[in-house]
Amino acid sequence: MESNAKLIESLLESAAEYGKTSLELVKLKTVDKSADFVSSLIPHSVTGMLLATFLLFLNLGLAFWLGEIFGVIYLGFLVVAAFYGMTALVLHFFMHSWLKSKIHDFIIKQVLN
């Protein structure tokens, strides 16, 4: 009878150790995924900022150039703004769900890999 009690006690200790080990594994996987996400976020942020700066100056140059062509500087800015407004409307009405699903799938893929 005592051997059964010791066996059950040993089994319970093993189950407790398994639970602790499983919890530690989940913590380590979470830390790994978080570190991977943050470490990939920083280079993407820097690249995004450089790209945004490039596009800003490209758009300013285009607006001033169009303004010279039209003879009035503000018309160049209005044409560039109208282009981006129309592009935003097209993206919103025709590509919103497609773009949302692509971003959704990308995030899930990054989390699960």
C-alpha positions in Angstrom: 0.0 0.0 0.0 2.9 2.4 0.8 4.4 1.7 -2.6 1.2 2.8 -4.3 1.2 6.0 -2.2 4.8 6.6 -3.1 4.0 5.9 -6.7 1.1 8.4 -6.7 3.2 10.9 -4.9 6.0 10.5 -7.4 3.4 10.8 -10.2 2.0 14.0 -8.7 5.5 15.5 -8.4 6.3 14.6 -12.0 3.0 16.2 -13.1 3.9 19.4 -11.1 7.4 19.5 -12.7 5.8 19.0 -16.1 3.5 21.9 -15.5 6.3 24.2 -14.3 8.4 23.2 -17.3 5.5 23.8 -19.7 4.9 27.2 -18.2 8.6 28.1 -18.4 8.6 27.0 -22.1 5.6 29.2 -22.8 7.3 32.1 -21.2 10.5 31.5 -23.2 8.6 31.2 -26.4 6.8 34.5 -25.6 10.0 36.3 -24.9 11.5 34.9 -28.1 8.6 36.1 -30.2 8.6 39.5 -28.6 12.3 39.9 -29.1 12.0 38.9 -32.7 9.1 41.3 -33.3 10.8 44.2 -31.6 14.2 43.5 -33.3 12.5 43.5 -36.7 10.4 46.5 -35.9 13.3 48.9 -35.4 15.0 48.4 -38.8 11.6 48.5 -40.5 10.9 51.8 -38.7 14.2 53.4 -39.8 13.6 52.2 -43.4 10.0 53.6 -43.2 11.2 57.0 -41.9 13.8 57.2 -44.7 11.3 56.3 -47.3 8.8 58.8 -45.9 11.4 61.5 -46.0 12.3 60.6 -49.6 8.6 60.7 -50.6 8.1 64.0 -48.9 10.9 65.7 -50.8 9.9 64.0 -54.0 6.3 65.3 -53.6 7.6 68.8 -52.7 9.7 68.8 -55.8 6.9 67.6 -58.0 4.5 70.2 -56.5 6.9 73.0 -57.1 7.7 71.8 -60.6 3.9 71.5 -61.5 3.4 74.9 -60.0 6.0 76.4 -62.3 4.3 74.7 -65.3 0.9 76.0 -64.3 2.4 79.5 -63.5 1.1 79.5 -59.9 2.9 77.5 -57.2 -0.2 76.6 -55.2 -1.8 74.8 -58.2 1.1 72.3 -58.2 0.4 71.5 -54.5 -3.4 71.2 -55.2 -2.7 68.7 -58.1 -0.4 66.6 -55.9 -2.9 66.7 -53.0 -5.8 65.7 -55.4 -3.8 62.8 -56.7 -3.2 61.5 -53.2 -6.9 62.1 -52.3 -8.1 60.2 -55.2 -5.6 57.4 -54.5 -6.8 57.2 -50.9 -10.4 57.0 -52.0 -9.7 54.2 -54.5 -7.7 52.3 -51.8 -10.5 52.8 -49.2 -13.4 51.8 -51.4 -11.9 49.1 -53.6 -8.9 47.6 -51.8 -9.7 48.0 -48.1 -10.8 44.5 -47.4 -8.0 43.0 -49.6 -5.3 45.1 -47.9 -6.8 44.3 -44.4 -6.7 40.6 -45.1 -3.1 40.7 -46.3 -2.0 42.6 -43.2 -4.0 40.2 -41.0 -2.5 37.2 -42.5 1.0 38.7 -42.3 0.6 39.4 -38.6 -0.7 35.9 -37.8 2.1 34.3 -39.8 4.7 36.3 -37.9 3.2 35.4 -34.5 2.8 31.7 -35.3 6.3 31.1 -36.9 
